[in-house]
Amino acid sequence: MSGHGDPIPMSSRACGPLSGVAEVPGDKSISHRALIFGAMAVGETRITGLLEGDDVLDTAKAMRALGATCTRTGEGEWSVHGVGVGGFSEPDQVIDCGNSGTGVRLIMGLVATSPFAVTFTGDGSLRKRPMGRITDPVALFGATSYGRSGGRLPLTLVGAEDPVPVEYTTPMPSAQVKSAVLLAGLNAPGKTVVVEKEKTRDHTERMLAGFGAEITTEDTPEGHKITLTGQPELTPQDVAVPRDPSSAAFPTCAALIVPGSDILVPGVSQNTTRNGIYTTLVEMGADITFENARIEGGEPVADLRVRFSELKGVEVPPERASSMIDEFPVLSVVAANATGKTVMRGVKELRVKESDRIDAMARGLEACGVTIEEDEDTLIVHGMGAGNVPGGGTCATHLDHRIAMSFMVLGMSAQKPVRIDDGTPIATSFPVFEPLMGGLGAKLTRDNS
């Protein structure tokens, strides 16, 4: 399945109990960063467990275009020969980041302190997403940019010839913005400081430290403060990518709402800046046990045993939003199968993801008979109890992989099949979604095949 091909309508229908082992792909956030930091190290970085979805493969292409060598050596195994901090060369082609907001924003930060121009583009979804949140802070280093109205792609970024370090307070909780500023700071002299009012996923900080950068973090009255010393020599690493907690959420949530289900999801990252969905599911009454806790690739991981559960609606506190921002679409599906209402506040960042995810989920759930309330920063789902969602709707995915997979999960317990207009975006983050879910017992079909 290709995220860049012709639309493929898909349907999901009620199935028997899900069972078996769900070997979900490697973490998308860490996969992007492993390629990028490997490209900035001097020598060979070896990566295992890399997510080989379209988003990450587009980042690998971008690193090659900037002068690094990225070679696939086996399934999920890659070798990256880096050029060192400040060693990138001007690409002779446009950098196409496909559907990946993470990829384009991190790479913009990466090249913002290199003295050449790079032009970025992406698919129809990515070209709608705001890039001013990156171009504004990197301008403080001395970079300039020229793009469409609203800072949208296609956009050309001209890196600073004589970059200066900056101190920047992020205006919204965004690991992409924080990471872009830190990546720009790598090739600037002195100390670059980022202050977050709300702490976001910390993969960049963890991996920078692992590659040998001098980086410190502390909690201050102003917020979470990260200080990076620029112009280090990064040391190549062996990176073992843990399994993606965002991808793991789909089989996990499916098992919770399909009666009789009992599955194992092994090796899932339990980084506290990413596990808000699992905290919320347990609060809803989910039967999830976290087994064999351990450290892999510098990240805490565990095996998840997940069983069907009678769930109740909850209120998700807004301060948890940043640790589960990508999981709200599938949480809304779980909420539709719970009893009582689930209130999700502090979720306005969903409006500017691959799609307006609040609107996309609200319209799709309504088409399947679920009552929804929403405002700019809130989504409320009125639960109907397990097996009581009517289904029968056709849901627009808006080129958004998580919207597509969420409605496929909804169909697994709905009374009538749920259809999506296009399943191709799923390949951006979860290329084995169909065979994996089918192997557990789900009934997914491609409607034009």
Secondary structure by P-SEA (a helix, b strand, c coil): ccccccbbbbbbcccccccccccccccaaaaaaaaaaaaacccbbbbccccccaaaaaaaaaaaaabbbbbbccccccccccccccccccccccccccccaaaaaaaaaaaccccbbbbbbbccccccccccccaaaaaaacccccccccccccbbbbbbcccccbbbbbccccaaaaaaaaaaacccccbbbbbbccccccaaaaaaaaaccbbbbbbccccbbbbbbcccbbbbbbcccccccccaaaaaaaaacccbbbbbbccccccccccaaaaaaaaaccccccccccccccbbbbbbbbcccbbbbbbbbcccccccccaaaaaaaaaaacccbbbbcccccccccccaaaaaaaaaaaaabbbbbbcccbbbbbccccccccccbbbbccccaaaaaaaaaaaccccbbbbbcccccccccccaaaaaaaaabbbbbcccc
